[in-house]
Amino acid sequence: MTSVVGGGGGGPLEKNQGTKVGANVGADVVGKRRSVRAAAAGTSSAAPAPIICVDTETYDKQLGDKVERVRTQFADFFSGELEVFRSKKKHYRMRSEFRIWHDYEQGTEKDLYYVMFQGGGHDQKRFRVDDFDVGSELLNRLMRKIIEGVRGNEVLSKKIFQANFHTTLSGQAMVSLLYHRKLDEEWKAEAEKLRQQLATAEGLEEGHVPSLIGRSRKQKEVLGVDHVTETLRVCGRDLSYRQLEGNFSQPNGGMCINMLEWAVKHTRPEGGEPKDDLLELYCGNGNFSIAMAENFRRCVGTEISKRSVAAAQHNIKANGVENVVIARCGSEEFSAALLSDKMKSFKRFEQQGLDLSECDFGTVLVDPPRAGLDDDTVKLVSKFGTIVYISCNPDTLCENVKALSETHDVAHFALFDQFPYSHHVECGVVMRKRAKGKRAREAGGAGEEEDAAKAKK
């Protein structure tokens, strides 16, 4: 059963277009204002072309293919209702990266434009990008202003090779321009003029002037600030998140809201009164912990990135959340301490007034990279009564669920169409620990008859 919820230097320039979410750009299509037929979900031995323009009439088919693939892949572990969250069909991505290509004729620059590469490799076919269906409407407007401002400007165009865009649903933005040269005062003056032009883009938050950041080797020049503030409406509350330049944030803003609301819904305590604590590994800027805080007595997060921890602590204060503590600590180190049943002293937590020995961790949330959870972390999370697992790779998720099925059953399963028109799938799984000796999959898996039969043998 399925429930569907509406969304919130290279080779020759290629004229034909295909589909792909590039890992380095997180994008999906190229070329001028031509729609392209998105390939059916699935993998191919040949590197796909990037997705730049999309044919929205193919959306339902590509989503249906993903649903079928996930249901088949996880049939041994879950046969209950699969919750499917649809994305916007266009303009769903908040951030993206583009190479900037210089065309020369007899030593004189003839043109300058954005490109993306097949398979993400810079030695592959390149595709010109003038309009970008995948990116938010604000991102598209800023793309045009940047290329118009840089093209023909000797200072801004000299040795520029990349532009990174980061926008928010709430109408904030920042743009990073990357160079193969040192940036001087002349560059800063011209860049500030361009920044003021960005401020005229339609769709910006009132009074907001997008930041413009220049980068070259061992140099970072910030005109404005090096972050944006996103505001997400989650379960009737407005949550504010600082998102840093160059750091991870969920690329599909509408889908991020769906993911947060799904996690909140499936961790609500019976009776409404929090009874235990949440541990979140790989917590980033506190995206999930802050949204889920009302469901727990305490939320404890670990994150190895110093900048992400600083952003998380800012976000905790900005949202007035008092029961979330996030500190810089490697997940491996923290896991080893928990597995030893001898919780060592972590000074960074103690400095925030938290005694970890007093925590009663009943739920763990993990949102690992594509490689999934390592063996030690799988062993750790198996100790928890409830596991909330957000995955960007169904293959490694399936391996981890198989290992965890020795002790847990899948209670809830969701598919989030984070990357439409590509084979990439984001999943959410809630697993509950079985009572000792109980082998039935209460979430809709195997029946109790199998266990009864085994018991008689």
Secondary structure, DSSP 8 states (H G I E B T S, - for coil): -EEEE-----S-EE-S------TTT---B-BSS-------SS--SS----B-S--GGGHHHHHHHHHHHHHHHTTTT--S-EEEE---SSS-BSEEEEEEEEEEETTEEEEEEEEEEGGG-TTS-EEEES--TTB-HHHHHHHHHHHHHHTT-HHHHTTEEEEEEEE-TTS-EEEEEEESS---HHHHHHHHHHHHHHTT-TT--TT---EEEEEETTEEEEES-SEEEEEEEETTEEEEEEEETTS---SBHHHHHHHHHHHHHTT--GGG---SEEEEES-TTTHHHHHHGGGSS-EEEEES-HHHHHHHHHHHHHTT--SEEEEE--HHHHHHHHHTT-----HHHHTTT--GGG--EEEEEE---TT---HHHHHHHTTSSEEEEEES-HHHHHHHHHHHTTTEEEEEEEEE-SSTTSS--EEEEEEEE--TT----TTTSS-HHHHHHHHH-
